[in-house]
Amino acid sequence: EIYNDAVSKAEVIRNEYIREITSSNVRRFGITPAKRSFEKAVRAYNQGLYEEAIGSFQRALELDASMQGCFQYIALSYQYMGIKDKALEFGYKAVAADPENETLKNWVRDVEDAN
């Protein structure tokens, strides 16, 4: 029982430390939960884990609606997964967020024209 109490106390201390480090990093470096989610999503995307990436990009958008670059990554993820309608849905959102991006507009046209 003494061991279990020690483990429980260690977990409480660890969790408090993690919370403090997280809060400190947000204050000191501007690392927000949305940015952490975005970074996690990019890592998953780069590893070809598109479903995981989509979830993390969507979470980043829920936390910070200004992170509209997520739309393009989500669109590309759906394209790589072969889900054209979802790729276009998010491609259109990406273009709406960045209407001057000709490369993005051309990509959407290419997806529209694909099979």
MITOR-785977 format. One line per field, with one value per residue: x negated, y negated, z of N, C-alpha, C in turn. Coordinates in nm, 3 decimals. Atoms other than C-alpha are relative to their C-alpha. Example, Ala and Ser with C-alpha at 12.3 -4.5 7.8 and 13.67 -1.06 7.14 Angstrom:
BEGIN
nc1 = [-0.089;0.082]
nc2 = [0.119;0.119]
nc3 = [0.000;-0.006]
cac1 = [-1.230;-1.367]
cac2 = [0.450;0.106]
cac3 = [0.780;0.714]
cc1 = [-0.090;0.077]
cc2 = [-0.120;-0.109]
cc3 = [0.000;0.073]
//
This chain:
BEGIN
nc1 = [-0.081;0.092;0.048;-0.109;-0.011;0.114;-0.024;-0.108;0.056;0.091;-0.082;-0.055;0.112;0.033;-0.106;0.012;0.120;-0.032;-0.089;0.079;0.088;-0.085;-0.040;0.121;0.038;-0.097;0.033;0.134;0.032;-0.118;-0.039;-0.140;-0.053;-0.027;0.128;0.044;-0.083;0.045;0.130;-0.029;-0.064;0.101;0.081;-0.080;-0.012;0.129;0.018;-0.105;-0.110;-0.090;-0.117;0.046;0.032;-0.126;-0.056;0.080;-0.021;-0.132;0.009;0.068;-0.098;-0.098;0.065;0.040;-0.058;0.086;0.101;-0.068;0.089;-0.040;-0.091;0.076;0.051;-0.112;-0.036;0.103;-0.013;-0.112;0.039;0.087;-0.083;-0.089;-0.136;-0.001;-0.100;0.049;0.117;-0.052;-0.066;0.101;0.071;-0.077;0.021;0.136;0.000;-0.072;0.089;0.119;-0.049;0.105;0.092;-0.029;0.039;-0.109;-0.115;0.030;-0.012;-0.142;-0.049;0.051;-0.079;-0.133;0.008;0.045;-0.104]
nc2 = [0.119;0.114;0.014;0.056;0.141;0.071;0.008;0.098;0.133;0.029;0.033;0.133;0.095;-0.002;0.069;0.143;0.048;0.008;0.116;0.122;0.012;0.037;0.140;0.081;0.006;0.086;0.139;0.039;-0.024;0.009;-0.133;-0.018;-0.133;-0.007;-0.020;-0.137;-0.089;0.017;-0.067;-0.144;-0.032;0.003;-0.121;-0.113;0.017;-0.034;-0.145;-0.067;-0.037;0.108;0.010;0.064;0.139;0.074;0.025;0.101;0.129;0.048;0.043;0.130;0.098;0.021;0.079;0.130;0.006;0.075;-0.091;-0.046;-0.084;-0.139;-0.044;-0.055;-0.131;-0.094;-0.030;-0.090;-0.129;-0.072;-0.039;-0.117;-0.113;-0.032;0.047;0.121;0.099;0.068;0.079;0.123;0.080;0.075;0.082;0.125;0.079;0.051;0.110;0.112;0.059;0.056;0.015;0.043;-0.113;-0.060;-0.142;-0.069;-0.001;-0.098;-0.133;-0.030;-0.029;-0.133;-0.101;0.001;-0.063;-0.139;-0.103]
nc3 = [0.000;-0.001;0.138;0.080;-0.038;0.059;0.145;0.019;-0.025;0.111;0.116;-0.023;0.018;0.143;0.073;-0.032;0.069;0.143;0.017;-0.019;0.117;0.114;-0.019;0.012;0.142;0.070;-0.036;0.043;0.140;0.085;0.046;-0.039;0.032;0.145;0.070;-0.029;0.080;0.138;0.015;-0.005;0.127;0.107;-0.016;0.048;0.146;0.061;-0.014;0.077;-0.090;0.040;-0.088;-0.124;0.034;0.017;-0.132;-0.070;0.068;-0.037;-0.140;0.001;0.046;-0.108;-0.104;0.055;0.134;0.092;0.057;0.119;0.080;-0.026;0.106;0.111;-0.042;-0.007;0.139;0.054;-0.068;0.062;0.135;-0.010;-0.042;0.111;-0.030;0.082;-0.041;-0.119;0.042;0.061;-0.105;-0.076;0.098;0.015;-0.122;0.006;0.098;-0.062;-0.100;0.067;0.137;0.093;0.020;0.132;-0.003;-0.067;0.092;0.105;-0.060;-0.011;0.137;0.037;-0.072;0.063;0.133;-0.013;0.015]
cac1 = [0.000;-0.288;-0.416;-0.076;-0.053;-0.398;-0.307;0.015;-0.172;-0.435;-0.165;-0.004;-0.340;-0.417;-0.079;-0.119;-0.467;-0.340;-0.061;-0.310;-0.555;-0.273;-0.146;-0.499;-0.573;-0.253;-0.346;-0.713;-0.712;-0.357;-0.313;0.063;0.269;0.370;0.006;-0.075;0.215;0.098;-0.257;-0.126;0.087;-0.206;-0.413;-0.131;-0.081;-0.453;-0.439;-0.141;0.095;0.364;0.663;0.469;0.346;0.698;0.819;0.532;0.574;0.944;0.866;0.623;0.900;1.144;0.893;0.793;1.010;0.738;0.520;0.675;0.367;0.506;0.767;0.504;0.342;0.682;0.766;0.436;0.484;0.824;0.679;0.406;0.676;0.869;1.170;1.222;1.542;1.386;1.062;1.264;1.471;1.158;0.985;1.265;1.226;0.852;0.909;1.163;0.902;0.625;0.796;0.474;0.302;0.298;0.117;0.394;0.663;0.491;0.472;0.847;0.915;0.695;0.886;1.217;1.101;0.963;1.177]
cac2 = [0.000;-0.238;-0.168;-0.244;-0.570;-0.670;-0.591;-0.794;-1.090;-1.067;-1.072;-1.380;-1.559;-1.454;-1.579;-1.911;-1.949;-1.876;-2.133;-2.392;-2.323;-2.347;-2.674;-2.810;-2.721;-2.889;-3.205;-3.204;-3.071;-3.111;-2.736;-2.703;-2.385;-2.468;-2.493;-2.167;-1.999;-2.144;-2.018;-1.673;-1.677;-1.770;-1.486;-1.239;-1.379;-1.344;-0.982;-0.907;-0.872;-1.077;-0.989;-1.083;-1.399;-1.503;-1.464;-1.671;-1.942;-1.961;-1.985;-2.271;-2.451;-2.397;-2.552;-2.838;-2.914;-3.140;-2.835;-2.811;-2.652;-2.333;-2.323;-2.261;-1.979;-1.820;-1.845;-1.682;-1.410;-1.322;-1.323;-1.078;-0.862;-0.866;-1.054;-1.310;-1.474;-1.549;-1.663;-1.912;-2.023;-2.120;-2.241;-2.495;-2.603;-2.641;-2.859;-3.070;-3.123;-3.207;-3.336;-3.471;-3.130;-3.032;-2.704;-2.602;-2.703;-2.496;-2.197;-2.221;-2.235;-1.929;-1.738;-1.847;-1.721;-1.390;-1.092]
cac3 = [0.000;0.071;-0.280;-0.436;-0.239;-0.359;-0.720;-0.690;-0.542;-0.815;-1.082;-0.926;-0.913;-1.272;-1.399;-1.216;-1.362;-1.714;-1.672;-1.547;-1.830;-2.085;-1.937;-1.915;-2.278;-2.395;-2.204;-2.302;-2.656;-2.783;-2.817;-2.814;-2.815;-3.175;-3.283;-3.107;-3.285;-3.618;-3.563;-3.471;-3.786;-4.010;-3.863;-3.930;-4.282;-4.361;-4.244;-4.469;-4.173;-4.344;-4.125;-3.814;-3.984;-4.080;-3.724;-3.587;-3.853;-3.774;-3.403;-3.474;-3.664;-3.378;-3.139;-3.371;-3.673;-3.816;-3.897;-4.240;-4.396;-4.243;-4.519;-4.784;-4.588;-4.525;-4.895;-4.991;-4.731;-4.874;-5.223;-5.121;-4.961;-5.290;-5.150;-5.424;-5.294;-4.954;-5.122;-5.325;-5.025;-4.836;-5.152;-5.197;-4.834;-4.889;-5.197;-5.007;-4.734;-4.986;-5.304;-5.455;-5.452;-5.821;-5.754;-5.518;-5.767;-6.035;-5.800;-5.734;-6.110;-6.160;-5.893;-6.049;-6.389;-6.258;-6.358]
cc1 = [-0.087;-0.051;0.107;0.022;-0.111;0.018;0.107;-0.052;-0.094;0.078;0.060;-0.108;-0.036;0.104;-0.003;-0.119;0.029;0.090;-0.079;-0.093;0.080;0.040;-0.118;-0.041;0.095;-0.033;-0.132;-0.019;0.120;0.043;0.140;0.043;0.028;-0.129;-0.054;0.077;-0.042;-0.131;0.015;0.060;-0.101;-0.090;0.075;0.012;-0.129;-0.031;0.105;0.116;0.111;0.124;-0.036;-0.029;0.127;0.061;-0.075;0.013;0.137;0.003;-0.068;0.097;0.106;-0.058;-0.035;0.044;-0.087;-0.106;0.054;-0.089;0.030;0.089;-0.075;-0.057;0.112;0.041;-0.100;0.008;0.114;-0.033;-0.087;0.077;0.099;0.144;0.016;0.099;-0.045;-0.124;0.047;0.066;-0.103;-0.090;0.070;-0.017;-0.140;-0.008;0.072;-0.088;-0.120;0.032;-0.104;-0.096;0.036;-0.036;0.112;0.123;-0.021;0.013;0.147;0.058;-0.046;0.080;0.140;0.000;-0.039;0.121;0.133]
cc2 = [-0.127;-0.026;-0.067;-0.148;-0.083;-0.017;-0.105;-0.142;-0.042;-0.039;-0.140;-0.106;-0.011;-0.080;-0.150;-0.062;-0.017;-0.120;-0.130;-0.023;-0.047;-0.146;-0.094;-0.015;-0.089;-0.146;-0.045;0.006;-0.009;0.134;0.027;0.143;0.016;0.024;0.141;0.101;-0.007;0.074;0.152;0.045;0.005;0.124;0.122;-0.005;0.045;0.149;0.079;0.048;-0.104;-0.013;-0.069;-0.148;-0.084;-0.033;-0.109;-0.137;-0.057;-0.049;-0.137;-0.110;-0.029;-0.092;-0.141;-0.007;-0.076;0.089;0.063;0.076;0.148;0.053;0.066;0.137;0.104;0.042;0.099;0.138;0.082;0.043;0.126;0.124;0.041;-0.043;-0.138;-0.105;-0.077;-0.085;-0.132;-0.090;-0.086;-0.082;-0.133;-0.090;-0.062;-0.119;-0.121;-0.071;-0.070;-0.020;-0.044;0.113;0.074;0.148;0.083;0.008;0.103;0.142;0.039;0.033;0.139;0.111;0.007;0.077;0.147;0.093;-0.047]
cc3 = [0.000;-0.141;-0.087;0.031;-0.062;-0.150;-0.028;0.019;-0.112;-0.125;0.014;-0.024;-0.148;-0.080;0.026;-0.073;-0.149;-0.027;0.010;-0.119;-0.121;0.011;-0.019;-0.146;-0.079;0.029;-0.061;-0.151;-0.094;-0.055;0.052;-0.028;-0.150;-0.078;0.024;-0.085;-0.147;-0.023;0.002;-0.134;-0.115;0.009;-0.053;-0.152;-0.069;0.009;-0.078;0.085;-0.016;0.088;0.131;-0.024;-0.011;0.135;0.075;-0.066;0.038;0.144;0.007;-0.044;0.105;0.108;-0.047;-0.146;-0.100;-0.067;-0.129;-0.097;0.018;-0.112;-0.115;0.035;0.006;-0.140;-0.061;0.063;-0.061;-0.143;0.004;0.044;-0.109;0.022;-0.064;0.051;0.125;-0.033;-0.060;0.105;0.075;-0.093;-0.022;0.123;-0.001;-0.095;0.059;0.102;-0.063;-0.149;-0.103;-0.037;-0.129;-0.004;0.063;-0.089;-0.111;0.053;0.010;-0.138;-0.045;0.068;-0.059;-0.131;0.005;-0.005;0.052]
//
